[in-house]
Amino acid sequence: MDVSHVRQRVQAIADAAPDYEAQHGLEDDLFTDVLASIAMTSTDPLAKALAGAALEAREIDFQRLAA
């Protein structure tokens, strides 16, 4: 993953308007993928730890009203 891929996905989120549910899902996926990339590839131990810890939130089962 590189910055150009992230920018393409941000544009895809914008292009999904006015379907806000699709936009939420695309945004969630983007954030998860960016954090996973940082957790797997960063050479900065703090960045890896922060990204890995943030990804743990995906394991919480809760109701989402949109997305």
C-alpha positions in Angstrom: 0.0 0.0 0.0 1.3 3.4 -0.8 -0.1 7.0 -0.7 -1.5 6.9 -4.2 -3.6 3.8 -3.3 -4.9 5.6 -0.2 -5.8 8.7 -2.3 -7.6 6.5 -4.8 -9.6 4.9 -2.1 -10.4 8.3 -0.5 -11.7 9.4 -3.9 -13.8 6.3 -4.1 -15.4 7.3 -0.8 -16.2 10.7 -2.2 -17.6 9.2 -5.4 -19.9 6.9 -3.4 -22.0 9.9 -2.3 -24.9 10.2 -1.6 -24.9 6.6 -0.4 -23.6 7.3 3.1 -23.8 3.7 4.2 -21.5 2.7 1.4 -19.2 5.6 2.3 -19.0 4.5 6.0 -18.2 1.0 4.9 -15.5 2.1 2.5 -14.0 4.5 5.1 -14.0 1.7 7.8 -12.2 -0.6 5.4 -9.7 2.0 4.4 -8.8 2.8 8.0 -8.5 -0.9 8.9 -6.3 -1.5 5.8 -4.0 1.4 6.6 -3.6 0.4 10.2 -2.9 -3.2 9.2 -0.3 -2.0 6.7 1.4 0.1 9.4 1.2 -2.8 11.9 2.8 -5.2 9.4 5.4 -3.1 7.7 6.5 -0.2 9.9 10.0 -0.3 11.3 8.9 2.1 14.0 8.0 0.0 17.1 5.7 2.6 18.5 3.8 3.0 15.2 3.5 -0.8 15.0 2.2 -1.1 18.5 -0.3 1.8 18.1 -1.7 0.4 14.9 -1.9 -3.1 16.3 -3.7 -1.9 19.4 -6.1 0.2 17.4 -7.0 -2.9 15.3 -8.1 -4.7 18.4 -11.2 -2.5 18.3 -12.4 -4.5 15.3 -12.9 -7.5 17.6 -15.6 -5.8 19.6 -19.0 -6.9 18.6 -21.5 -4.0 18.6 -24.4 -2.7 16.5 -23.7 -0.2 13.8 -26.6 2.0 12.7 -24.9 2.8 9.4 -22.1 1.0 7.6 
